[in-house]
Amino acid sequence: MAQLIVARAVNIGASILLEGIFTFVVVILAPAGRAGSNDFQEIERRLLRLAVCNLVAALLSALLWFFLEVASISGLPVTGGFSTTAWQTVLFETQFGRVWQLRLGLIAAALALVAVALAQVKVPRRLMLVLWLLSVVLLVSLAWISHAAAAGAHPFGLLGDGIHLCAAGVWIGGLVPLVIFLARVRGSVSLGEAVGRVLQRFSTLSLCCVSVLVVSGLSNSWVLVGSIHALFTTSYGRLLLFKLALFAILIGFGARNRFLIKAKLLKTPVGPHLLPQLHRNVLCEVCLGAAVVAIVACLGVTPPARTTVVSRSDRVIRVSAKSPNSADTPGARELPT
């Protein structure tokens, strides 16, 4: 179980970060930057190298996750997941396997395209756009193996799950590229001139993502939890509450950055203490985001609260039906009132 949670956390985190990297380059950095600037090209190349490491982590964790699932589905020990018959059956005859074929293909294609991008002096915008689209599909594909998909949820439920993942990728995944950008600002004149525009664009995009996360999160929670009672009485519900608490703290850091620090940066030149403070705050957001991803990995291996409550109700009904004091049992005695 612990191995599966780690594999899921690394894979989900890598998918989120990958979308965040290419969204930051395509939507934030390129429009705010200066065409041909060496400093912007250097940040772009750093992010591409980070994407390579990220894709390798996604590939290795995907393989580990797959073989652990094979062992779990087949009822075999962990080493049994490497059985040719077992993994071929899961890969070609299950929904999980078909999704994994798509994910592994997307990772391979992205690795090849990133290698092509790094081999060029200036990366074409079209190539970056293709990489961004690949990262979005890679992240959204996780919705097809979620609890909502396993429960046969309405297509709109899966759509909401995919939108939730996309919003998380743009906001939480974009925090790491923002940290890298802020670390380079102090030593660059061109980056210092563009920091206000970059922060303004990222702040606006993050605000939109938070709104989407709140709405889609409430919808998904209702589908998988079902009641306030289940939220407090099941393992899934308590994990979800912990996730919501971290999410609230994360929003608090983001609000502080938006309304205090970023407002000052947009009105005054870059101060010697303001950027380090912002850099530290964003690092805290990154740590909180990593904790949220770890909880999401735990939620993925925990039965949904709605399922748990239904199972308990079924057990109670069965026990009542078998009870010798049940009114439906032949020969049962009527209890005194």
C-alpha positions in Angstrom: 0.0 0.0 0.0 2.8 2.4 0.9 4.6 1.7 -2.4 1.4 2.4 -4.3 0.8 5.7 -2.5 4.4 6.8 -3.3 4.1 5.8 -6.9 0.7 7.6 -7.3 2.0 10.7 -5.5 5.1 11.0 -7.7 3.2 10.3 -10.9 0.3 12.7 -10.1 2.8 15.4 -8.9 4.9 15.0 -12.1 1.8 15.3 -14.3 0.7 18.4 -12.4 4.2 20.0 -12.6 4.5 19.2 -16.3 1.3 21.1 -17.2 2.4 23.9 -14.9 5.8 24.2 -16.6 4.4 24.5 -20.1 1.5 26.7 -19.1 3.9 29.1 -17.4 6.1 29.2 -20.6 3.2 29.5 -23.1 0.7 31.6 -21.2 2.8 33.7 -18.8 6.4 33.9 -19.7 6.2 34.3 -23.5 3.6 37.1 -23.6 5.3 39.0 -20.7 8.9 38.5 -22.0 10.9 40.3 -24.6 11.5 38.4 -27.8 15.1 37.3 -28.2 16.1 38.1 -24.7 18.9 35.9 -23.5 17.6 35.9 -19.9 14.1 34.7 -21.0 15.6 32.0 -23.2 17.8 30.8 -20.3 14.7 30.5 -18.0 12.9 28.7 -20.8 15.8 26.2 -21.2 15.9 25.6 -17.5 12.3 24.8 -17.5 12.7 22.4 -20.4 15.5 20.6 -18.5 13.2 20.4 -15.5 10.5 19.0 -17.8 13.0 16.2 -18.8 13.6 15.2 -15.2 9.9 15.4 -14.6 9.0 13.2 -17.6 11.6 10.6 -16.4 10.0 10.6 -12.9 6.6 10.3 -14.5 7.7 7.3 -16.6 9.4 5.4 -13.8 6.5 6.1 -11.4 4.0 5.1 -14.0 5.7 1.7 -14.6 5.9 1.1 -10.8 2.2 2.1 -10.4 1.2 -0.2 -13.2 3.0 -3.3 -11.9 1.7 -2.7 -8.4 -1.9 -2.4 -9.8 -1.3 -5.6 -11.8 -0.3 -7.4 -8.6 -3.3 -6.0 -6.8 -5.8 -6.9 -9.5 -4.3 -10.4 -10.0 -4.1 -11.1 -6.2 -0.4 -11.9 -6.6 2.6 -10.7 -4.5 4.4 -7.6 -5.8 6.8 -9.6 -7.9 3.8 -11.4 -9.5 3.0 -8.2 -11.3 5.9 -8.9 -13.6 4.2 -12.1 -14.8 3.8 -11.8 -18.6 0.2 -13.2 -18.6 -0.9 -10.9 -15.7 0.4 -7.6 -17.0 -0.6 -8.3 -20.6 -4.2 -9.0 -19.4 -4.3 -5.8 -17.4 -2.7 -3.7 -20.2 -4.9 -4.8 -23.1 -8.2 -5.9 -21.4 -8.9 -3.3 -18.8 -9.8 0.4 -18.7 -6.7 1.0 -16.5 -4.5 -0.6 -19.0 -5.8 1.3 -22.0 -5.4 4.6 -20.1 -1.8 3.5 -19.2 -1.1 2.8 -22.9 -2.1 6.4 -23.7 -0.1 7.9 -20.8 3.1 6.0 -21.6 2.7 7.1 -25.3 2.2 10.7 -24.3 5.3 10.6 -22.0 7.4 9.1 -24.8 6.2 11.7 -27.3 6.8 14.6 -24.8 10.3 13.3 -24.1 11.2 13.2 -27.8 9.8 16.7 -28.4 11.6 18.2 -25.4 14.8 16.7 -26.7 14.2 18.4 -30.0 13.5 21.7 -28.3 16.7 21.6 -26.2 18.7 20.9 -29.4 17.6 24.2 -30.9 18.9 27.6 -30.1 15.5 29.2 -30.1 12.5 27.0 -29.4 9.6 27.5 -31.9 6.3 28.7 -30.3 4.4 25.9 -32.1 6.6 23.3 -30.5 5.9 24.7 -27.0 2.2 24.8 -27.8 2.2 21.1 -28.8 4.1 20.2 -25.6 1.6 22.2 -23.5 -1.3 20.3 -25.2 0.4 17.0 -24.5 0.8 17.9 -20.8 -2.9 18.8 -20.5 -4.0 15.5 -22.0 -1.5 13.6 -19.8 -3.0 15.2 -16.7 -6.6 14.9 -17.7 -6.2 11.2 -18.5 -5.9 10.6 -14.7 -9.6 11.4 -14.5 -10.3 8.2 -16.4 -8.9 6.0 -13.7 -10.3 8.0 -10.8 -12.9 7.0 -8.2 -15.5 8.8 -10.3 -14.6 6.7 -13.4 -14.6 3.5 -11.4 -18.1 4.3 -10.0 -19.5 4.8 -13.5 -20.2 8.5 -12.8 -22.0 10.7 -15.3 -19.8 12.0 -18.1 -20.2 15.5 -16.7 -18.7 14.1 -13.4 -15.6 12.9 -15.3 -15.5 16.3 -17.1 -15.5 18.0 -13.7 -12.7 15.8 -12.5 -10.6 16.6 -15.6 -11.3 20.4 -15.2 -10.3 20.1 -11.5 -7.0 18.4 -12.5 -6.3 21.1 -15.1 -6.9 23.9 -12.7 -4.6 22.3 -10.2 -1.9 21.8 -12.8 -2.0 25.5 -13.9 -1.9 26.9 -10.3 0.0 24.4 -8.2 2.1 23.2 -11.0 3.0 26.7 -12.0 4.4 27.6 -8.6 7.7 25.8 -9.3 8.4 27.7 -12.6 7.5 30.9 -10.7 10.1 30.1 -8.0 12.7 29.5 -10.7 11.8 32.8 -12.4 11.9 34.8 -9.1 15.3 33.3 -8.3 16.7 34.8 -11.5 15.1 38.2 -11.3 17.6 39.8 -9.0 20.5 39.3 -11.3 18.8 40.4 -14.5 17.7 43.8 -15.7 15.3 42.5 -18.4 13.7 40.1 -16.0 13.4 42.8 -13.4 11.5 45.0 -15.9 9.1 42.1 -16.7 8.5 40.8 -13.1 5.4 43.0 -12.6 3.8 41.7 -15.8 4.7 38.0 -15.0 3.3 38.3 -11.5 0.1 40.1 -12.7 -0.6 37.4 -15.3 0.2 34.5 -12.9 -1.9 36.1 -10.2 -4.9 36.5 -12.5 -4.6 33.0 -13.8 -4.3 31.6 -10.3 -7.4 33.4 -9.2 -9.4 31.9 -12.0 -8.0 28.4 -11.2 -8.9 28.7 -7.5 -12.5 29.6 -8.5 -12.6 26.5 -10.7 -11.1 24.3 -8.0 -13.6 25.4 -5.5 -16.6 24.7 -7.8 -15.4 21.4 -9.2 -14.1 20.3 -5.8 -17.5 20.7 -4.2 -19.1 18.8 -7.1 -16.6 15.9 -6.9 -16.9 15.8 -3.1 -20.7 15.5 -3.3 -20.4 12.6 -5.8 -17.8 10.7 -3.7 -18.8 11.6 -0.1 -22.6 12.1 -0.3 -23.3 13.6 3.1 -21.8 15.7 5.9 -22.0 12.6 8.2 -19.8 10.6 5.9 -17.3 13.5 5.8 -16.6 13.0 9.5 -17.1 9.3 10.0 -15.0 7.7 7.2 -11.3 7.6 6.4 -12.0 9.1 3.0 -13.9 12.0 4.5 -11.3 12.8 7.1 -8.5 12.8 4.5 -10.6 15.1 2.4 -11.1 17.5 5.4 -7.3 17.5 5.8 -6.9 18.3 2.1 -9.4 21.1 2.4 -7.6 22.6 5.4 -4.3 22.6 3.5 -6.0 24.1 0.5 -7.4 26.9 2.6 -3.9 27.7 3.9 -2.6 27.6 0.3 -5.3 30.1 -0.7 -4.2 32.3 2.3 -0.6 32.4 1.1 -1.8 33.2 -2.5 -4.1 36.0 -1.3 -1.3 37.5 0.8 1.0 37.4 -2.3 -1.7 38.9 -4.5 -3.0 41.8 -2.3 0.1 42.8 -0.4 3.4 41.9 -2.1 2.4 41.9 -5.7 0.4 45.1 -5.4 3.6 46.9 -4.1 5.7 45.4 -6.9 3.3 46.7 -9.5 3.4 50.3 -8.0 7.1 50.6 -7.1 10.4 49.4 -8.4 11.7 46.1 -7.2 13.0 46.5 -3.6 15.8 44.5 -2.0 13.5 42.8 0.5 10.3 42.4 -1.4 11.3 39.8 -3.9 13.0 37.5 -1.3 9.8 37.7 0.8 7.7 36.8 -2.2 10.2 34.0 -3.1 9.8 32.5 0.4 6.0 32.7 0.3 5.9 30.9 -3.1 8.2 28.2 -1.7 5.8 27.7 1.2 3.0 27.4 -1.4 5.1 24.7 -3.2 5.5 22.7 0.0 1.7 22.9 0.8 1.0 21.9 -2.8 3.2 18.9 -2.5 1.3 17.9 0.7 -2.0 18.2 -1.1 -0.7 15.9 -3.9 0.4 13.4 -1.2 -3.2 13.4 0.3 -4.7 13.0 -3.2 -2.5 9.9 -3.6 -3.9 8.6 -0.3 -7.4 9.4 -1.3 -6.9 7.3 -4.5 -6.3 4.1 -2.6 -9.1 4.8 0.0 -12.7 3.7 -0.7 -14.9 6.7 -1.3 -17.0 7.7 1.7 -20.3 7.2 -0.2 -19.2 3.6 -1.0 -18.1 3.0 2.6 -21.4 4.2 4.1 -23.5 2.1 1.6 -21.4 -1.0 2.5 -22.0 -0.4 6.2 -25.7 0.0 5.6 -25.8 -3.2 3.6 -24.1 -5.1 6.4 -26.6 -3.7 8.9 -29.5 -4.8 6.8 -28.1 -8.2 6.3 -27.4 -8.6 10.1 -30.9 -7.4 10.8 -32.4 -9.9 8.4 -30.5 -12.7 10.0 -31.4 -11.6 13.6 -33.7 -14.1 15.4 -35.6 -11.0 16.8 -36.3 -9.6 13.4 -40.0 -9.2 12.8 -39.5 -10.7 9.3 -38.0 -13.9 10.7 -40.4 -16.8 10.9 -41.3 -17.6 14.6 -39.9 -14.3 15.8 -41.3 -13.0 19.1 -43.0 -9.6 19.3 -40.9 -7.4 21.6 -42.8 -5.8 24.4 -43.4 -2.0 24.0 
